Amino acid sequence: MASSSTQRFSSSSIYDVFLSFRGEDTRCHFTDHLYSALIGNGVHTFRDHEELERGGAIAPGLLKAIEQSRISIVVFSENYAQSRWCLDELVKIIECRTEREQLVLPVFYHVDPSHVRKQMGSYGEAFAYHEKDADLKRREKIQK
């Protein structure tokens, strides 16, 4: 028998999977193949279809899609951390993992997992760039 939190979570899910990825790195390659395979096997998958406006706040619809997904697949690519949008998505995904017990599956696409974990290489450079001129609120979000 499922726990009440699992039942509550399952009943509010619209998507089986939310895909988080850096479009410039993987949209026309790996992510398209992954998306097609998921859809082809009957997995209701959310993937943004529009180019997102750079520099602005993450779209409320995107945050809602994350909340309404049972699983998030995060495709960590070389330039994933350079995108403020990707990092904002990741913060929301981690919040859903903690608060809603959402399953999160990382995929490391042409990047060493230790570079992500230890913020080395392109990940270290990206985080240093984001923190450089960030205000206190943004720094706290980057730390998440």
KAMO-V934073 format. One line per field, one symbol per residue. phi: phi as a letter, one per 20 degrees, with the letter a starting at -180 (. if undefined). Layout:
phi=???
This chain:
phi=.ffffffffffeeddfcdedbegfecgecgffffgfffffdmefcebfddfeffnefffgfffffffedfcdddeedgdgffefgfffffffffffffedlffcdecddlbfgffffeldlffffffffffgdffgfffffffg
